[in-house]
Amino acid sequence: MEIIGRTKHRPALHFTPEQHWLNDPNGLVYYEEEYHLFYQYHPHSSIWGPMHWGHAVSKDLINWEELDIALYPDDHGYAFSGSAVVDWNNTSGLFPEKPGIVAIYTSHQEPTESSPAVQRQSLAYSHDNGRTWIKYAGNPVLTHPSKADFRDPKVFWSEAHGKWMMVLATDQTITFYSSPNLREWSLESEFGEGAGSHDAVWECPDLFELPVEGTGDSKWVLLVSIGDNSGARYGSRTQYFVGGFDGSVFTPEHSDIRWLDYGKDNYAGVSFSDIPAADGRRIFIGWMSNWRYANQVPSQGWRGAMTIPRVLTLHDAADGRMLIRQQPVAELDRYFAAESAALPEMLLIPGERQDIKCKDSALELRLTLTDNEAEEFGLIIHHTATEYTELIYSAAEDTLTLHRDQSGETGFSEIFPDLQSTRGIGSLKSLRILLDACSVEVFANDGLAAITSLVFPGGICSGLSFYAKGGSVRLQGGHLSFME
């Protein structure tokens, strides 16, 4: 077993395990006034290994209590990624007295000299709000005779069709199954050929309806994460498709590639099930890392963190594209309420730089840009006297680019210092930035583009600098808030 030392770069606002390895969020579910976050966990090391389901709960999505391990490996293999639902009407027959939580996950058997890896879907259930778990005696409940990549089930109840739906990653496609009881599954359809990016294996899908802003309409969204491929410079990332779903077949409205996040460090994200109708939000959490360097990042005693929970909606853009808007959950606001101040209005003129000193803690920065005639607008986050992260908007290239090559420790990965750039967001009108001990999360134009990026500096923030080139830009309505 690895000897655990003092933690390093541990964030204040993002969930991390007390020690050891974390990756994909699993089984995000709300039940009896608790948000449950399960996650891929290796309890004996800070690098990937035999997968368990770790478990944490929260009342507000920000402050998490880590609980005992929920699922352990068994005779069927490691407990790989999956989902969790509340069986309100005892369709499974496992809850004769009151509703409970069912986890649907992939049982993964490692390859041997005589046989390849095998992935099958299994169930576990809990009668005590996820504190203890019983493996279903009939596991596995879904198998495939030939597919080696057959994993990451996301399950939801379709009220319109009166059945459970499973969205499953199957090599470079997504396969849909249905069930009346969570135990017996029937093939519905398969999606993916000729659509989106196929740079690597497809993983961790999610399917849900999202409201289209400003209308009474909604559309279906399919999230698909793409694993690492050494031939692709970017590493792992997540794409999405917008379209329709009839209870059997998903029909996309487009075949082009749409990235959920333009940063390198938002992967395998999924949304919560069983959010009350009175709330109605679609809340998303991703794993804040990248398979290209996840095992090498320079945290100490622990590895892996989750993104800030985000609310997803759909925006009908001027060019006709349906784009996902993502914004941090409102629960975050109270963590910055005690120490928050409006920034003075600033007119940035070429050749001049405006500087602001900061408290060295987690912070939130909000900016509105007006009268923007600049060819380039820049924001420098000074972590220490010598370490910084820079965000640059280029009007000519229509890009917002995050530079982290000078942000602190970067030598653990060849691709870590690479630029991270948005595409096609139009004129930059607003920025919201969340800065924590090991991350920068950027939400541009009210969340229509996001850049999620790890950084590993010696301090969080000593100051901010703003500048413009090739014209002026006015910053107004700015707000700077620090962690309580």
C-alpha positions in Angstrom: 0.0 0.0 0.0 1.2 3.5 -0.8 2.3 5.7 2.1 0.1 8.8 2.2 1.8 12.1 2.8 0.4 15.6 3.3 -1.9 16.8 0.6 -0.8 19.2 -2.0 -2.8 21.4 -4.4 -6.0 20.3 -2.7 -9.0 22.4 -3.8 -11.4 24.2 -1.4 -14.5 24.1 -3.7 -14.1 20.9 -5.7 -14.6 17.4 -4.4 -11.5 15.3 -4.0 -11.0 12.1 -2.0 -9.3 12.4 1.3 -6.6 10.1 -0.1 -5.8 7.9 -3.1 -7.2 7.8 -6.7 -10.4 9.2 -8.1 -11.8 9.3 -11.7 -15.2 9.1 -13.4 -18.3 10.4 -11.4 -20.8 7.5 -11.1 -24.3 7.2 -9.9 -25.2 10.8 -9.4 -28.6 10.7 -7.7 -30.7 12.9 -5.4 -32.7 11.1 -2.7 -34.2 12.1 0.6 -32.6 15.6 0.6 -29.1 14.3 -0.2 -27.0 14.6 -3.4 -25.1 11.3 -3.8 -21.8 11.4 -5.7 -20.3 7.9 -6.4 -17.0 7.8 -8.2 -14.4 5.5 -9.6 -11.9 4.9 -6.7 -8.8 3.0 -6.0 -8.4 2.8 -2.2 -4.8 1.5 -2.1 -2.9 3.9 -4.4 -2.9 7.3 -6.0 -2.7 5.8 -9.5 -5.4 3.9 -11.3 -6.0 0.3 -10.2 -8.8 -2.1 -9.3 -11.9 0.0 -9.4 -14.3 0.4 -6.5 -17.2 2.9 -6.1 -16.3 5.6 -3.7 -19.2 7.6 -2.1 -19.8 11.1 -0.9 -23.0 13.0 0.0 -23.9 16.7 0.1 -26.8 18.9 1.0 -25.7 21.7 -1.3 -23.5 20.2 -4.1 -20.4 22.0 -2.8 -19.6 20.7 0.7 -19.2 16.9 0.5 -19.0 14.3 3.2 -16.9 11.3 2.1 -18.5 8.0 3.2 -17.5 4.4 3.2 -16.8 2.6 -0.1 -20.0 1.6 -1.7 -19.1 -1.1 -4.2 -16.1 -3.5 -4.2 -14.7 -5.8 -6.9 -16.2 -9.3 -6.8 -16.1 -12.5 -8.7 -17.5 -10.7 -11.7 -14.6 -8.2 -11.8 -13.9 -4.6 -10.9 -16.8 -2.2 -10.3 -16.4 0.1 -13.4 -18.5 3.2 -14.2 -22.3 3.3 -14.2 -25.3 5.2 -12.8 -27.9 5.1 -10.0 -31.6 5.7 -9.9 -34.4 5.6 -7.3 -36.9 2.8 -7.9 -39.9 4.8 -6.7 -42.5 2.2 -7.8 -40.6 -1.0 -7.0 -40.4 -2.1 -10.6 -37.4 -4.2 -9.7 -39.2 -6.0 -6.9 -36.2 -5.2 -4.6 -38.1 -2.6 -2.5 -41.3 -4.1 -1.1 -41.5 -1.6 1.8 -40.2 1.7 0.6 -38.3 3.1 -2.4 -34.5 2.7 -2.6 -31.5 3.3 -4.8 -30.3 0.9 -7.5 -26.8 1.1 -8.9 -26.3 -0.1 -12.4 -22.6 -0.6 -13.2 -20.1 -2.4 -15.4 -18.4 -5.5 -14.0 -15.0 -5.6 -15.6 -12.8 -8.7 -15.7 -9.2 -8.1 -16.7 -7.8 -10.1 -19.6 -5.8 -13.2 -19.0 -3.4 -15.2 -21.1 -6.2 -17.4 -22.3 -9.1 -14.9 -22.5 -9.8 -11.2 -23.4 -11.3 -8.6 -21.0 -15.0 -9.1 -20.4 -17.4 -6.3 -19.5 -21.0 -7.0 -18.3 -23.7 -4.9 -16.5 -24.6 -5.6 -12.9 -26.9 -4.3 -10.2 -26.6 -3.4 -6.6 -29.2 -1.9 -4.3 -29.5 -0.1 -1.1 -32.3 0.1 1.5 -30.6 2.7 3.7 -29.9 5.8 1.5 -26.7 4.3 0.0 -24.9 3.5 3.2 -24.8 -0.2 2.6 -25.3 -2.2 -0.6 -26.5 -5.6 -1.7 -25.2 -7.1 -4.9 -28.1 -8.5 -7.0 -28.0 -12.4 -6.9 -28.7 -12.6 -10.7 -25.7 -10.5 -11.8 -24.7 -9.9 -14.5 -28.0 -8.6 -15.9 -26.8 -7.7 -19.4 -24.0 -9.3 -21.4 -22.7 -9.2 -25.0 -21.2 -12.3 -26.8 -18.4 -10.4 -28.5 -17.9 -6.7 -27.6 -14.9 -6.1 -25.5 -15.9 -2.4 -24.9 -19.4 -2.8 -23.4 -19.6 -0.4 -20.4 -20.7 2.7 -18.5 -24.5 2.3 -18.3 -26.5 5.4 -17.8 -30.1 4.5 -16.8 -33.3 6.6 -16.5 -37.0 6.1 -16.3 -38.9 7.2 -19.4 -42.3 8.3 -18.1 -43.6 8.8 -21.7 -42.8 5.2 -22.6 -43.3 3.5 -19.3 -39.9 1.8 -19.2 -36.3 2.1 -18.0 -33.8 3.1 -20.6 -30.1 2.3 -20.6 -27.6 4.2 -22.7 -24.4 2.1 -23.0 -21.0 2.7 -24.5 -20.1 0.0 -27.1 -16.7 0.6 -28.7 -17.4 3.6 -31.0 -21.1 3.6 -30.8 -23.8 4.1 -28.2 -26.4 1.3 -27.8 -29.8 1.7 -26.2 -31.6 -0.9 -24.2 -34.9 -0.9 -22.3 -36.3 -2.8 -19.3 -39.6 -2.9 -17.3 -37.7 -3.8 -14.1 -34.0 -3.0 -14.3 -33.2 -6.7 -14.4 -34.2 -7.8 -17.9 -33.0 -5.8 -20.8 -34.0 -5.7 -24.5 -32.0 -4.1 -27.4 -33.6 -1.0 -28.9 -31.1 0.6 -31.3 -27.5 1.7 -31.9 -26.1 5.2 -32.7 -22.8 6.6 -33.8 -21.7 5.6 -37.2 -20.7 8.7 -39.2 -21.5 11.1 -36.4 -19.1 13.2 -34.3 -15.6 12.4 -33.4 -14.2 8.9 -33.4 -10.7 9.6 -32.3 -10.9 7.0 -29.6 -13.2 4.6 -27.8 -16.6 6.1 -26.8 -17.3 6.1 -23.0 -19.6 7.4 -20.3 -22.7 8.4 -22.2 -25.7 10.3 -20.9 -29.1 11.0 -22.5 -31.6 13.6 -21.2 -34.0 16.3 -22.3 -32.9 20.0 -22.0 -35.1 23.0 -22.2 -34.5 25.4 -25.1 -34.1 28.8 -23.5 -36.8 31.3 -24.2 -39.2 28.7 -25.5 -41.5 26.1 -24.2 -39.6 23.5 -26.2 -37.0 20.9 -25.2 -34.6 18.7 -27.1 -32.7 15.5 -26.3 -29.0 15.7 -25.7 -26.6 12.8 -25.9 -23.2 13.2 -24.1 -20.4 11.0 -25.3 -16.9 11.0 -23.8 -13.9 10.0 -26.0 -11.1 8.2 -24.4 -7.4 8.8 -24.9 -5.6 8.0 -28.2 -1.9 8.5 -28.3 -2.2 9.6 -31.9 -4.5 12.5 -30.9 -2.7 15.4 -29.3 -5.6 16.5 -27.1 -6.2 13.4 -25.0 -9.6 12.6 -23.6 -12.6 14.9 -24.0 -16.4 15.0 -24.3 -18.7 15.7 -27.3 -22.5 16.1 -27.5 -25.3 15.6 -29.9 -28.7 17.4 -30.0 -31.7 15.7 -31.5 -34.8 13.7 -30.7 -35.5 10.4 -28.9 -38.6 8.3 -29.4 -38.0 5.8 -26.6 -36.1 3.6 -28.9 -34.0 5.6 -31.4 -31.9 8.7 -31.0 -32.0 10.9 -34.1 -29.4 13.7 -34.1 -30.0 17.1 -35.8 -26.4 17.3 -36.8 -23.3 15.2 -37.5 -20.6 17.8 -36.8 -18.4 17.7 -33.7 -19.6 19.8 -30.8 -17.4 19.9 -27.7 -18.9 20.3 -24.3 -15.7 21.9 -23.0 -12.7 23.4 -24.8 -10.3 22.7 -21.9 -8.4 19.5 -21.4 -9.8 18.7 -18.0 -13.5 17.9 -18.1 -14.1 14.3 -18.8 -16.6 11.4 -18.3 -19.2 13.9 -16.9 -22.8 12.8 -16.3 -25.9 14.4 -14.9 -27.9 13.7 -11.7 -31.0 11.5 -11.7 -34.1 12.1 -9.6 -33.7 15.9 -9.2 -37.2 16.9 -7.9 -39.5 18.4 -10.5 -39.9 21.5 -8.4 -36.2 22.1 -8.9 -36.1 20.9 -12.5 -32.4 21.6 -13.1 -30.1 19.3 -15.2 -27.0 19.2 -13.0 -23.7 17.9 -14.4 -20.4 17.0 -12.8 -17.3 15.9 -14.7 -13.9 14.4 -13.7 -11.4 17.2 -13.8 -8.5 15.5 -15.5 -7.3 14.0 -18.7 -6.3 10.3 -19.3 -3.1 11.5 -21.0 -1.6 12.6 -17.7 -4.1 11.7 -15.0 -1.7 9.3 -13.3 1.2 11.8 -13.3 -0.4 15.1 -12.0 1.7 16.4 -9.0 -0.8 16.2 -6.2 0.4 14.3 -3.1 -1.5 11.5 -1.4 -4.5 11.9 -3.6 -5.3 12.3 -7.3 -8.4 13.4 -9.0 -11.1 16.1 -8.5 -14.5 16.8 -9.8 -15.6 19.9 -11.7 -17.9 22.4 -10.0 -21.5 21.2 -10.5 -23.0 22.9 -13.5 -26.6 23.5 -14.7 -27.1 22.7 -18.4 -29.6 24.4 -20.8 -29.9 24.7 -24.6 -29.3 28.0 -26.4 -30.5 28.5 -30.0 -27.5 30.4 -31.5 -27.8 33.0 -34.2 -26.2 30.6 -36.7 -28.9 28.0 -36.0 -26.8 25.7 -33.9 -28.2 24.4 -30.6 -25.5 24.9 -28.0 -25.2 23.8 -24.5 -25.0 26.6 -21.9 -23.3 25.5 -18.6 -23.2 27.6 -15.5 -22.1 26.9 -12.0 -24.9 25.9 -9.6 -26.4 28.8 -7.6 -25.5 27.0 -4.4 -21.9 28.1 -5.0 -22.8 31.8 -4.4 -23.0 31.6 -0.7 -19.4 30.4 -0.4 -18.3 33.7 -1.8 -21.0 35.9 -0.2 -18.9 37.1 2.9 -16.0 38.6 1.0 -17.3 40.0 -2.3 -16.7 43.4 -3.9 -17.6 45.2 -7.1 -14.6 46.1 -9.3 -14.2 49.7 -10.5 -15.0 50.3 -14.2 -11.9 50.0 -16.3 -11.1 51.3 -19.8 -8.3 49.3 -21.1 -6.1 51.2 -23.6 -3.3 49.7 -25.6 0.0 50.1 -23.9 -1.4 50.3 -20.4 -2.1 47.5 -17.9 -4.6 47.5 -15.0 -3.5 45.5 -12.0 -5.5 44.2 -9.0 -4.1 42.6 -5.9 -5.8 39.4 -4.7 -6.2 37.4 -1.5 -4.5 34.0 -2.0 -7.6 31.9 -1.8 -10.2 30.3 -4.1 -11.9 33.1 -5.9 -14.6 34.0 -8.5 -14.2 36.8 -11.0 -17.1 38.1 -13.1 -16.5 40.6 -16.0 -18.6 42.3 -18.6 -16.9 43.6 -21.7 -18.4 46.6 -23.6 -17.3 49.0 -26.3 -14.9 46.3 -27.4 -12.7 47.6 -30.3 -9.6 45.7 -29.2 -8.0 43.2 -31.5 -6.9 41.3 -28.4 -8.0 41.3 -24.8 -5.9 39.6 -22.1 -6.3 38.5 -18.5 -3.3 37.4 -16.5 -3.9 35.4 -13.3 -0.7 35.8 -11.2 -0.4 32.7 -9.0 3.0 33.7 -7.5 5.6 36.2 -8.5 6.8 34.0 -11.3 3.9 31.7 -12.1 0.8 32.7 -14.1 -2.0 31.6 -16.3 -3.1 33.8 -19.1 -6.4 34.0 -21.0 -6.4 35.8 -24.4 -9.3 36.6 -26.6 -8.4 37.3 -30.3 -11.1 39.1 -32.3 -9.5 38.2 -35.7 -9.3 34.4 -34.9 -12.5 34.4 -32.9 -10.8 32.4 -30.2 -10.5 32.5 -26.4 -7.3 30.7 -25.4 -6.0 29.6 -22.1 -2.2 29.5 -21.7 -0.9 27.4 -18.8 2.7 26.8 -19.8 3.9 29.2 -17.1 1.3 28.2 -14.5 3.5 26.1 -12.2 4.4 22.5 -12.5 4.0 21.3 -16.1 6.9 18.9 -16.8 5.0 15.7 -15.9 3.3 15.7 -19.4 4.4 16.7 -22.9 0.9 17.9 -23.8 0.1 19.7 -20.5 1.5 23.1 -21.6 -0.5 23.0 -24.9 -2.9 25.8 -25.6 -6.6 25.3 -25.0 -8.9 27.4 -27.2 -12.6 27.9 -27.9 -13.9 28.1 -31.4 -16.7 30.2 -32.9 -18.1 31.9 -29.8 -18.4 35.3 -31.5 -17.5 38.6 -29.8 -16.5 38.1 -26.2 -19.1 39.8 -24.0 -18.6 38.3 -20.5 -16.4 36.1 -18.4 -16.9 34.1 -15.2 -13.8 32.5 -13.8 -13.6 30.1 -10.9 -10.0 29.7 -9.5 -9.1 27.1 -7.0 -5.9 25.5 -5.7 -5.4 23.3 -8.8 -7.9 24.5 -11.4 -9.2 27.4 -13.6 -12.8 27.1 -14.8 -13.7 29.7 -17.5 -17.3 30.4 -18.6 -17.5 32.7 -21.5 -20.5 34.6 -22.8 -22.7 33.4 -19.9 -21.5 29.8 -20.2 -21.9 29.3 -23.9 -18.3 28.2 -24.0 -16.3 26.7 -21.2 -12.6 26.0 -20.6 -11.8 23.7 -17.7 -8.1 23.4 -16.9 -5.9 22.0 -14.2 -3.0 24.1 -13.0 -0.4 23.3 -10.3 1.2 26.6 -9.1 2.8 27.3 -5.7 -0.1 29.6 -4.8 -3.6 30.3 -5.9 -3.6 34.0 -6.7 -1.5 37.0 -5.8 -3.1 39.4 -8.4 -4.9 39.9 -11.7 -3.8 42.0 -14.7 -5.9 43.2 -17.6 -4.8 44.6 -20.9 -5.9 45.3 -24.5 -4.1 45.5 -27.8 -5.1 47.1 -31.2 -7.9 49.0 -29.6 -9.7 49.7 -26.3 -12.2 47.7 -24.3 -14.3 48.7 -21.3 -14.7 46.4 -18.3 -17.8 47.2 -16.3 -20.0 45.4 -13.8 -17.0 43.4 -12.6 -17.1 41.5 -9.4 -14.4 39.8 -7.4 -15.3 37.3 -4.6 -13.1 35.3 -2.3 -13.7 32.0 -0.5 -15.0 32.5 3.0 
